[in-house]
Amino acid sequence: MQTASPSPEHVLKAAQPSGHGAGVERDLAICARGLSKHYRNPWTLKVSAGLENLDLDVRRGEVMGYLGPNGAGKTTTLKLLTGLLKPTRGRAWLNGVPIEDTQSRRGIGFLPEQPYFYDYLNGLEYLELAASLSGISGREARQRAARWLGRVGLSDRPQLVLRKYSKGMLQRLGFGAALIHDPELLILDEPMSGLDPFGRRDIRELIVEQQARGATVLFSSHILPDVEMLCDRVAIVMRGRLQRVATVTELVNDGPQRVQIRCPGAPLLEIPVPWRGVIERREHGGESEFILGDATALGEVLQWLLRSGVQVTAVTPQRASLEELFMAAARTDSQQGHLERRSA
């Protein structure tokens, strides 16, 4: 959680009906306080929480990744922010405007997880339609449609109807539609879904370009290397609850700091009992690797290897990847959920 953020009570009280986001910090593109969404099963009448008491700040001009396993509440959050769902309780503001006010959506570009396309239109026609729905019309809409069709890599077949597009082509087109009106805020649900490596690279470059012109980007993704490359900060949500907001560097630095020790050949060494479970041994390509899970023991391990007559050719610190940290957090949350269900 963000300890520097004002309390939910303070922000909610400050942002009462006296205006669009009065009391919401000016440098926040997205501000959510206590945002919750509950669903009631129409048959059993059982209530389940899709999102619970979300407090989230996204600063203007930053790229934030929104991470979580399937069913964690990511899509629910983005639909609440864009007005596709109404919250059960709590409030949120986009660029200082409450989300219940339709004006909050004028400055956003949105790419849903499963966008809908009119399959009888071609790419140019679809982007021109998107531009006109965003308040751009006439010659400028046609010019922007042609330009963005090229920017997302679809200009070679401008008259191809959308029913003949591949999933990756449709994803590119949806991204172009989200950008065609130069939005201040981009909200993207799995923007890399269905894209090949070239498509992912192109979308990454466009996100970087949007940030460079001053836009804010909030996107969910399961492709963690893209998140690690793009994001200023990440928010991790599990089972409908926000677990942590931090920079990628903070997350990685807080994880286990491992060390790789490389040695030529395959020395016949038995790992001492106290270090079993701390040192992992791998052999490949005529080399041996000793992976040390606790960097504080590096000096002792090196002394042991050298006393044993082993030649050490490299000692390389290794940080945990964002993917490893995310998977560890997911396992911990799953175990906690299991214990809670057993005790209930």
N, C-alpha and C positions, 0 to 999 in steps of 0.2 A: 504494500500500500504506500501511497505517497504521503509521507509525514508532513511535508511542507504545505499541503493543500488545506484550505479552510474547511472547517467542519461542515457536514451536510446541513445542520441546523442553521448555521450562519449564512450559508449561501442561499438556502431556500427562503429564509426570512428577508434577505437583502434583495432577492429577485421576485418580489411580489408584484402585483399587477401594474405598478407605476410606470412600466415601460418595457421595451424589448430588452430583457436581460439586464435590467438595472441591478447593479451589484455583482454581476458576473465579470470576472477579470477580463480586461480588454485583450490580453494576449492569448486567450483560449479560443480555439476554433470549435472545440467540442467540450462541453461541461455536462456531466451526468451526476446526479445526486439521488441516491436511494432508488435508482431505476430498477423496477421489478416487473416481471411478467409471469402470471400464473395461468395454467390451463386446466379446465375442468372436463373430465371425460364425460361425454354425453350419456353413456350407458351406466357407468359405475358411479358417476358424480364425484369420483376421486379427484382431488386437486393436486397437480404437480407443478413444480417451479421450473420454468424455462430460464429465468434470470432472477437473481435475488440480490437486492440492495447494492446495485452497481454504483460505485463512486469512481469516476474516470475523468481525467483531464487530458486533452490533446492540445498542445500549444500550436499557435499559428506558425506555419512554415515547416513543421516537422513531419517526418514519415514515421508512423507508428504501426507496428505489427500487432495483430490481435490473434493470439494463439490458443489452441485448446483442442482436445480430441473431438471426434464426432459426438454431437449431442451436448456439448459443453455450454452452449448458449451464444455462440458467436453470431450465427445468422439471426437469431432472435434479437440480439443487440442492434445489429445493423438495420433490421426492419423497424425496430422502435425508433431509431434515430431518423429514419427517412419517412416516417409516417405510415408505413405499411401495416404496422401493428400499433395498438394503443396500449400504453403501460397500465398495469394493474395499480401501481402506485409509483411515486417518485417523479422526478422532473429531469429535463435535459434541455440544453440550448445549443444551437448551431450558430456560430459567429454572433453570439449574444442574443439570438432570437429564439424564444421558446419553441419546442418542436411541435406543439399543438397549433402554432401559427403557420399557415401555409407559406408565408414569406420566408420561413427558415429554409425552404427547399429551393428557393430561386438561385442560390449561389452554389449548389452542389452538383457534382457529377456522380452518378450511381451506377455501378455494375453489379447486378444481383448474381447469385450463384447459378441460377438457371434462368437466364434472360429469355424473353419471348420475342420472336421475330416473325414478321409477316413474310411467309416464304414465297409469295408471288412477286415481291419487290426484288430489285437488284440492289447491289451494294450502294451505288450512288443515290438511288431513290430512298433507301432506308436512312442514310446519313442526312439527306436533305430533310426528310421528315423529322428526324431527331433535332435538327437545327431549328426548324420552324416551331416545334413544340417547346423549344427553349427560348422563343421570342425573337429568333432570327428568321428573316424571310427574304424572298426575292433572290436577286443576284448574289447577295452575300451568302445566303444559305447554300446555293449551288456551288459557289467558289469554295466554301469551307468543306462541303461534302467531298469535292474532288481532291482537295488538299489532304484531308484526313484519311481518305481511302488510300492515298499513297503513303501517308505516314505510318499506317498500320500494315503496310505490305500487301495491299489487295488491288493495286491500281492496274495490274496486268490484265484483269478480266472484269472491267467495270460493269458490263451488262449481264454478268452471270446472275441468275436468280438465286435467292437465298436457299431454296430447297435443295440446291445442288452444292451448297457450301459444306465443307467438312466441319467437325466440331471445333478444330483449331481456328479455322477461318471465321466461324461465327464468334468465337471468343475475341479475336482481333477486332471484328466489326463492332461488337458490343463495347469494347474499350474505346474505340474511336468515337462512338456515339456519346459516351460519358464525357469525353474531352472536347467535343465540338464547339461548346459555348464558352470555353476558357473558364471553368468553374474555380471558385476560391477554395473549395473543399471537395476532395475526391473520397468516396466511400466505396470500397471495392471488396466484394465477397468472392474469395478464391480466384483472383484475376489470372493466375497462371494455369488454371484448370484446362486440361485438354491440349496444352501447347507443347510443341516439340522444343528441343534446346534452343533453336534459332528464335522461335516465337517468344520463349521466356526471356532471352537476351533482349529482344526488341522492346518488350513490355517493361523490363527493368530500366532500359535507357529512357523510355518515355516517362516513367515515374521520376527518375532523377531529373529529367528536364522540367517536369512540372514543379518539383520542389525548387529548382533554380529560379523559376519565374515567380516564386512566392506562394505557391499553392500548398495546402495541407493535405496529407494523404493518410487515411486510416484503412488498412486492408487486412483481411484474414487470409491465412494460408496454411497449407500442410507442407509446403515445400520450404523447409527450414533454411537451406543454404541461401535461398533468395531473401528471406527475412534477415539473415545475418549480414548480407551484403548491403541491403537497402535501408534498414531501419535505424533511426536515432534511438528509439526506445521500443520495448515490446511489453505488452500486457498479456498475462497468462490467466485464462479462465478455466476452471474445472467445475463440473457439475453445477453450472449456473452461478458460481461465485468467483469473483476476481481474487486471484491468489497473490499476484505480485505485479508491480510495474517497475521496470528498471531498464537501463541501457544494456545493450548486448555485452559490452565490456564488463559491466558490473556483474551480470549473470555468470559470464564465463570465469571471471576472476574469483567469484564466490564458490565455484565448483572445485572439484579435486584437481590438484596440480600434479600431474604425472611426469615422469622422466623416462626417456628411452635411452638405454645403454647398449651400444652396438659393439659386437666382438666378431673377429673373423673365425671361421670354422665352427665346430660344435664341441666346445670344451665339455669334458665329462665331469660336471659338477653337480653335486646334490645340494639343493637349496636348504640352508639351515632351518631347523624347525621354527624358530621365532619369526622368520620372514615368510613362511609359507602362507599364502593368501595375500601377502603384500607384494611379492615379486611374481610376475608372470613371465614365463620363458617361451619364446617362439623361435623357430628355426626355418629359414628359407633362403634360397639363393646363395648357399655357402656361407651364410652368416647366422649368428645367434643374436637375438634381441632379448634383453631383460627389461621388462616394463615395470617400473617402480611406482606403486600407487601412492606412496607417501614420500614426498620430496625431502622431508626432514631427515630421512635415513640415508640420503645419497652418499654422504661421506663414508659411513660405515660399510655400505655395500661396495663402493669403489675399493676401499681397503681390502675387503674380503676377496674381490675378484683379482686384484693385483697380487696379493699374497698367494693366491692359488695359481699364479703364473699365467693368467688370462690377459691377452692384449686388448686394451680398450681403444677403439678407433673413433668413437663419437659419443657424446653425452648431450642429448637434446631434450629440453623442457617441452612438454606437450600440454596444452590447455584442453579442457573438455570442450567439445563442440556444442553449439546451441541445441542440436538434435539430441545429443546424449543427455543434456540437462533437462530438456523437455520430457524425454522418455522417463527419466528418473522421477521427475515431479509427477508424471501421470501414474507411475507405479505406486508412489507414496499415497497419492490421492485415492487410488483404487483400493489399497489396503485399508485406509482410513474409512472409506465408504463401507467396506465389508464388515469392519468392526462395529460401525454404527448400526448397520442392519441387524447384526447378531445381538447387540445389546438392546435393540428396540423391542 
